[in-house]
Amino acid sequence: MATVSIKNLVKSFDKTEVLHGINLDVADGEFIVLVGPSGCGKSTTLRIIAGLEDVSSGEIYIGDKMVNNLEPKHRDIAMVFQNYAIYPHMTVRKNIGFGLRTSKLSKPDREKRIDEVAEILAMTELLERRPSQLSGGQRQRVAIGRAMVRDPAVFLFDEPLSNLDAQLRTQMRLEIKKLHQRVKSTIIFVTHDQVEAMTMADRIVIMKDGDIQQIGTPFEVFHEPANMFVAQFIGAPSMNMIEGVWKDGSVKISNNLSIAMKVERQIADGTKVVLGLRPDDLTVGDEQKLFEGTVHVLEPLGAETLVYVTVDGREVIAKASGRTPPKMGATVSLSADANNMHLFDAKSGEALT
Amino acid sequence: MTTVDNLTVKASSKTLMAIKTGKRPKNMGQIIRWLLLFMGGIAMVTPIAYMISTSLKFPHEVYNLNFIPDEPTIENYTYVLEDGRFFGWFKNSLVIATLTTISNVLFDSLVGYTLCKFRFPGRTIIFVAILSTLMIPTEMLVIPWYLMSQSFGWLDTQWGIMFPGLMTAFGTFLMKQFFETVPDDFIEAARIDGLNELQIWWTVAMPLVKPALAALAIFVFLGNWTAFIWPLIVTNSMEMYTLPVGLSTFGDEADVAWELIMTGAAISTLPTLVVFLVFQRYIIRGVVMAGLKG
């Protein structure tokens, strides 16, 4: 186990700067998830930590040691790739034991270690098989086993679940989380899937265009988003964003619609703002109505139904009960607790609440 | 099930239609393809059959163009195998072809791997330079090779015969192209697992391109086994001749001993057959992808 510290990390490919001064501190034994859309720099950051990419400027520390100029093999890390990268010409046993080739363990100790890891991953019966004889989930487990066997200070996962089907992904998500609880190693996990990030992370790092947008616990990034990007990226469906103008302690959305909000900081009247409302925080058909609209699409999900409501020409998504959803075309009232509303500066996108 | 039934119905109605309209249900294109393949097969087998046939003839019968000898004999085989020179030439060819094959498999793949998986200044220029040598005909290279051999003292030596072919541009190109199919993730995973670059090449990359190595080994072995012009030029003594050069000396100024040449040629095809049989099982693609997603 070890801490990981990134200081002012800049990475350029030729003249294109893709990381613009990243700072991140990962605690010992922490499970941290880097999440963001394609091209945000999350995989590049991970590859730099692994030593597979050079640093343009900045410093990377693993434990107390600066590793900028260390080869990947000297960084005491293990990495699980999106494509598994298990060797097709080797059996599962050889694949898992591959990382021990350069270790100083004796052969019986190596075999013992391989057996232990295989047992943890429930792969003992598959040890003599080749990758072509395994399912996608089993192959990914072999890849994890190859990383585990070396008992590294830091585990790096580069979108390891992207190639699995939805059911298997949920299962593997749980397995990786259990694994973390068991081995208590530092894990840095890259994904573009916000559900993976929310369910697995101790803290989430949300990235966009080579910058960190917010670092926080799943609770913080969901309930206290730092800006509009984070607010919309985390949560499905995305947060409703309604543009308006700040006036006399309210968000004036149109001539007929103003919503009062309690904001601690001073906002000048006339400031363009965006009101953020999570679909989960909107109650359909409540008497304390915030606003009213017409239902134009219903998406039943079983336990709940997504209700698309047209409010004053804008589309607002709300969640209703799966058992008693509103009717199509019906006029419904929507309400929300004032404590659950978010306010953002329309120009900078920064949170004002 | 419905789909299968529908297909059966469609297929049956097509056949019925063909019978009603008097068209033959067989595909003419397929017949033509078979015919062409058959002709190609005949064209390839005939010289081999004729070689074996001639090797079983007496000298007076050689110019009769019959496939089956009137009086078959193994006397030519006895003569060639008892002739001490034949085994010397055979040994020379075997040593030269084997060493050249090993050298090509190792060095072409090493250079191909380096050009494919490493980023360094001048990489493209080096690759283009290697490729451009493919455009120079061997005949043009023979004189510089000879002068080199002369200045290094390699004339009439096995090394002299071998050195121009120890690495080839074609092999480098072939291997580079095959290494392109090895995903970088494999290489990077091995790098993280602590292997050095040479170990990664040997342990991870090479087993993944076995089909290409097998193809390269077959090409290089056959090319060197049958090489004639350069060994003829660079060797002077009978002892240093390779098999093709040695076989051409059978007979005398007045007459060529075709029956002996064909006998030698028939025996000399055996190693090439062995090489082909050993390596052909590796020429099965699809191994690389098994360790990846899907």
Interface residues (C-beta under 8 A of the other chain):
Chain A: A50 G51 L52 E71 P72 K73 I77 A78 M79 F81 Q82 N83 Y84 A85 I86 Y87 P88 H89 F98 G99 R101 T102 S103 R130 P131 S132 G136 R139 R146 R150 N163
Chain B: P183 D185 F186 E188 A189 A190 R191 I192 D193 G194 L195 V204 P207 L208 V287 V288 M289 A290 G291 L292 K293 G294
